[in-house]
Amino acid sequence: MSRDTASLSLGREALIGFVAKILLAGMGFAGIVVYYRFLGPETLGIYYTVLAAANVVAQLVGGFASALQKRVSEKQTDLAEYIGVGFVVYVTVVGAGGVLAYALESSLSNFFLSSRHLWGGVGIFASLSLFTVTNRIYSGVGKPGLAVWTDAARSVLTLALQVGLLLVGFREFGLIYGYVGATLVCALGVLVLIGVRPVIPSRRALARTWEFAKWSVPSGFASNLYGRIDVLILASLVGSTAVGLYEPAHRLTVPATFVATSVGVSLTVKASGLSSIGESVEHDLRNAVSYTILLAAPLFFGALAMPEALMRTIYGPSATAGAMALVGLALFQVFNSFQLPFDKLVSGIDRPEINLGVSVVTISIDVVLAVFLARAYGLEGVVAATILSEVVRVVIFQGILYRMFGSFVLTRPVIEQLASAVVMFLAVEGVLLAFSIRSVLDLLLVVGLGGVVYFGCLLAVSPHFRLTLDNVLGDFVPN
């Protein structure tokens, strides 16, 4: 398999990943609408609590997978050996997790509500860990955009299996079984795509993986816990119904990160290739940052303009209780999208200890604030804690980048996107003064109008956006 990572086209790979992200989010969004209407917030909240816990534990393997992604993206590495490392790690960690779950079954079952829910979580942990290892290796060998497509395929298969199992009466367990089945199938499919047989790894391969993993494992674990701590705290202190409102609101904000995550994955691979041959990554970082909030900015101002209409129209009248959480989570995604390339760049230049330090600080702040605010304000308090801790993360990363490059990383296109989103907000507010949203069609019309205003304004005020659009499309459309 060809692995020319240093000359990787960020625009091309980001666009490939972006299109796949749209499909992935579309499947996830369609799924949660069906799940919410089938199960209601309380039962849906139980499923997402199990999923959140399994995702956090799976990051123990995910941290090693990040190390493998880094190593296979470097020049002159033995791919078969590093696939072998991945299997050694997978069997060891998942085996240990299963033994621990068995030993602590009675205690853990209290949090998961039943032993059946606990072992469903173990199944999610095992299947997700295998997929994470294989897909990050696939990304690391120069296919970051296609790796997002394999995740999108997993999302499509998961939705099909979960809806089928819901229809025959499995309720939240149908969601669990469908997730596990689809993830295992796709993990095996990615192995086939890689097309390299694993071999028993050498001591050197194990040592080089550990050299990176000793930082990426705790950093990834902390980062994943930071992303899921809201659900775990809500489940513990407020209840599963709050989780069942939080997750639908959160899913509406997921498109905000499409560009940032697509660019970020490509940036990690390219930065790894460049840094391994001693070349600078600052130019690529600034290009990546320029479009991180391309979708986050309009999504936040759109949510601010009509939060109750969005939740009610999409999920039903009972979901309006999550309207303020939607606004807060959309604001969080603006800061989250902006900082994602910083996180990915640090991983690519072999400095995972930086991500670990940033993650430990932000998660500590988040946990303290979330526990305090959850008791006082419930769901909205937890969301507020997440926003504040994410602001701290952005400030810390900016300080680190100033020390690395001698300046802060904030480009003019980011300001232009925020300004265009404000214009869109004013236009939508004006429409809503004379127009009430009563149906999905009404909502689509208003959202479509907002999109036209936003992108029209951005095209008008941003030469950089026009040039970037032309360059990215030029990778696909022949002259």
N, C-alpha and C positions, 0 to 999 in steps of 0.2 A: 504494500500500500504506500503510495506517494505521500511524503510528509514535508512539504516545503512551507513551513509555518512562518518563517521570517518575512516572506513576501506575500503573506496572506492579505487579501483585499478586505479591509474592515467593512467598507460599504456593501460589497457583494454578500459577504457572510452575514452581515447584520440584516440585510433585506431578506435573505433566505430564511433566517431565523425569525424575523418579524412576521412574515406571512404565516409561518408555522405557529407562531404565538397566537395569531388571530384565530386560527382553527382550534388550537388548544383551549383558549379562553372561551371560544364559542361553545365547545363541547362541555366545558366545566360549567358555564353559565346556564346552558340548557338543562344540564343535569340538576343543578341546585334549585332551579325553578320547579322542576318536576318533583324533586325530593321534598321541598318545602310544602308543596301543595298536597303530596301524598302523606307526609309524616307529621307536619306541624313543627313548630320551633323546638318543643321539648325533646321529642324523639330524635329529630335531626341533630340537636345539640349533643346528644349522647354519642352519635356516630362521629361527629367532628371532634369530640373530646378524645375518643379512642384514636382517631387518625392523628391528632396533634401529638399525643404522647408517643405513638409509634414513629412519627416523623422525627421527633427530637432524638430518640434513641438510635434511629437509623443513621444519624449524622456521625456516630462513632465510626461507621464504615465510610460514610461520605467524606470525612476528613482524609482518610487514606486514599479515597478515590480522587480527591483534589490533588494529592501528591502524585498519584499515578498520571493524571492528566498533565501535570507540569513536566514530569520526567519523559513521557512519550512524545511530548511536543518539542523536546530538545533534539538537536542534531546528533546523529550517530548513536542512537540507543537501540537496544535489542527489544523490540516490541513483544515478542513471545515471552521473554523473561518477565516483563512487567505485567503481562496478563496473568502469568503464574503467581506473581506477588499478590495480585488482586484476589485470586481464588484462595490463597493461603489466609489472607486477612478475613475474607468473607466467612469461610468455614470456622475460623477461630472465634470471631466476634459473635456471629449468629449462634454458634453452638453454646458459647458461654452465656449469651442472653437467654436462650431456651432453658438452660439448667437453672439460672437465677430465677426466672419466672416460675419454674416448677417449685423451687425451694421456698419462694415467698408468695405462693399462690393465694393463700388465705388473706394475707395483708393487702396485696395488690388488687384482689377482687373487690375489696370495699370501695376503692377509688373508681374502678371500672364498672361497678354495679353488679357484676357477676363474673364467674370464672370463664363463661362462654365469651363475654366481651374481652376479657383479658387475653385469651388465646387467639381471638380474632385480631387483637392488636399485635400479638407476636407474629402472626401470619403476615400482616402488613409490613412489619419491621423486616422480616426475612426476605420477602419479595422485593420490597423497595430497595433494600441494601444491594441485592444482586443487580437490579436494573441500574442503580447509581454507579456501581463499579464499571459495568460494561459501557454505559452511555458516556461517561466522562472519558474513558479511554478512547472511545470513538471520536469524541470531540477533540481530544488532544492530538490525534494523528492528522489533524488538518481538516476536520469535518464539523466545525462547531455549528454551522447553519443546519446541516443535515441531522445533527444530534438533536436539535430542537424539533425537527420533523419526526424523529422516532418517538420523542416524548408526546408529540401531538397524536401520533398513531395510537400510543398507549391510552391517551385520553378518549379517543373515539371508541376503542374496544372496551374500555372501562365503562363508559356511558351505556353502551349497548348491553353489556352483561348486567350492570346494576339495574337498569330499567326493566329488563326481562325478569330478574329475580324479584324486584318490587312487585311486578304485576302478578306473580304467582304467590305472593304473600310472605316473603321473607323479611320484610320491613328493614330495620337497620342492619340486620345480618346479611341481607341481600346486597347492601352497599359494601359491606366488608368483603364478602366472598367474591363479588364482582371485581373489586379493586385488586385483590390478591391474584386472581386468575389472569386478568389482563396484564398485570405487571410482570408475572412470571413468563408469559408467552412473549412479551416484547423484549424482555431481557435476553431470552434465547435468540430472538430474531436479530438483535444487535450483535451478538457474538458471531452469527453467520455473516453479517455485513462486514465485520472487521476482517474475517477470513484468515486469521492467523491462529494456529494451534498453540495453546500455552505450553510452556516447558517449566521444569522445576527451576525456580529462580536461584541465582548465585548469591553468595554472601554480599557481594558488592551491590547487586540490585536491591536486596533487602535493606542494606545500610543506607543507600542513596534515597530510597523511599522513606525510610524512617527519619532521615535528616530533614526532610520537608514535613513529614507527617507529625512529628513531635510538636510542631506549631500549628499545622492545619487542622489536626483533630480537635484539640481544645478550642481553637478559634472557630472552626466550623460548628462545633457543638454549641458554643456560646451564642454564635450568630443565629443558629437555627432555633435555639431556645428563646432567644430574643424575639424571633418572628412568631413563635407559638405560645409564648408565656401568657399573652392575653387570654387565650382560650383556656389554658390550665388554671389561671387565677379566677377567671369567671366561673368555671365549672366548680371550683373549690369554695368560693366565697359568695357567689351570686346565684348560681344554678344553671342547669343545662338549657333552660329557656333563653337565658341571656346569650349563651353560646349560639343557640339557634337563630338569634337575631343578628349577632355579630357576624357570623360567617356569610349570610346572604348579602349584608351590607359590604363586607370585605370583597366579595366576588365582583360586585359592581365596580370596584376601584382597581381590579387587577389589570385591565388594559392600560392603566397609567404607566406601568413598568415595561411595556412591550419593547419600546425602543431601547431603554436603558439596559434591560437584560440581554437583548439580542446583541447590542454593541459590546456589552460587558464580557460576554462569553468569548467573542472574537478578539477583544482586546487582551484578555488573559493569554490566549494562545499566541497572538502576535508579539505581545510584550515578552513572553517567554523566549520566543525565537530570536527577537532582537537583542535582549539582554544576554543571551547565551553567546552572542558573537560581539558583545561590547558596544552595541549601538544604542542611541538615545530613544526613549519612548515618550518624551514630553509632547512632541507634535501630535502623535496619535491620541494621547490622552485628551488634549485640548479639542481635537476634532470629535472625540467620543462624547465629551461633556457638553458640547454645543447643542446636542439634540436629546439629552436625557429626559427633559421635561416636555418634549414635543406633544405628548398625549396627556401627561400628568396635569399640566396647567389648565387646559380646557375642561378636563374631567372634574377638577376641583371646583372651578367656577360654575360648571354646569350643575354639579351636586348642590352647591350653595344656593343656586337659583330655584331649584325645585326638588328638595330632598323627599318630602312626603309623597309627592306625585310619583317619583321614581319607585319608591318602595311599594306603594299601594298598587300601582299599575302592574308592576312586574310580579310581585309575590302575593298580593292580596291585602285586604284591609288590616289584618292583624300585624303586618310587617311595618306599619307606620311607626310603631314603637321604636324602631331602629333608625329613624330618619336622622337624628342628630349624630348617631354613630357613623352614618354614611358620610356626613360632611367632615367629621373629624378624621376618618380613615382616608378620605380623598386628600385632605391636607397633608396627612402623614406621607402619602405616596409621592407628593411633590418633593419633599425632603429625601425620601428613600430613593426615588429615581435619580435625583441629583448626585447622591453619594455612591451609587452602585459602581460606576467606573473606577472610582478611587480604590474601592475594595478589590475589584478585579485586577487593577493594575499592580497593586501590592503583591497579590498572589503570583502574578506573572513574572515579576522581577525577583522572585525567590526571597521575599521578606514576609513570610507568614506570621512572624512574631509581632509585627505591627498590627495586623488584623486582630490577633489575639488580645493585645492590650486594649485596642479600641472597643472590641466586643465586651470585654470584662467590665470596663468602665460604664458603657451604655446600658448593659443588662442589669448592672447593680443599681443604677439610677432608676431604671424602668421598674424593677421588682419592688423597690422601696415605695416609689410613688404609686404604683398600681395597687398594691395591697392597701395602702392608706386611702387612696381615692375610691377604690372599689367599695370599701365599707361605707363611705360617705355618699357616693354618687352612683354606685352601681356600674352599669355598662358604660355610660358616658365618662365616668371617672377613669376607667381603665384605658379608654381611647385617648383621653387627655394626657395620661402618663406616657403613652407610646409616642405621641407627638413631641412632647418635651424632650424625651430621651433621644429621639431621632435628630432634633435640632442640635443637641450636644454632640452627636456623632459627626454631623456635618462640620461643625466648628473644629473638632479635633482633627479630622482629616485635612481640613484647609490648613491648619497649623503645620501638619506633617509635610504637606505638599509645598508649603512656603519654604521649609527647611531644605527640601530636596531640589526645588527648581528656582528658588529665589523670588517667587511671586505666588499670589493666590490664583486659583483656577476658577474663574468666572468669566465666561465669554459673552460677547455682545448678542449672539443668537438667543441665549437664554433670556436676556432682558426683552428681546423682541417677541419671544413666545409668550412671556407673561403679559406684556402690553396687549398683544392680540387677544389673549384670553379675557382680559378685562373688557375689551370692546365687545367680545362675544357675550359676556355676562350682561352687559348693559342692553344689548339687543334682545336677549332672551327675556330679561326682566320686562322690557317694553312689550313684548309679545304677550307675556303672561298677564299683564294688566287688562288685556282685552280678550284673552283666550284661555279657557279652562281645559285642562287635560282630563278627559273622561275615558279614554281607551288607549290601547297600545298604538293604534294608528296616530292618534293625537300626539302621543309621546314621541313617536318616530319623526313626525313632522317637525316638532320643536327641536329635537336633537339634530336632525338634518340641517335645519336652518342655522343652528349654532355652529355646526361643523363648517358650513359654507362661509359664514361670517369669519370664523377663526382662520381657516386656511386662506381665504381670500385676502384678509388683512395681512397675514404673514407673508404671502407672496408679494404683496404690494410694498411692504416696509423692509423686507429682508433680502438683500442681494445674495447673502451667504446661503440662505435657504434655497434660493433659485439655482445657484451654482451647485450646491450639494445634491439637489434633486436630479439635476442634469447628469452629474458624475455617477451617481448610484444607478440610475436607469441606463446609463451608457455601458455598464458592466453586463447588461442583459440584452440591450437592443443594439444590434450592429449598425455601424455608421453607413 
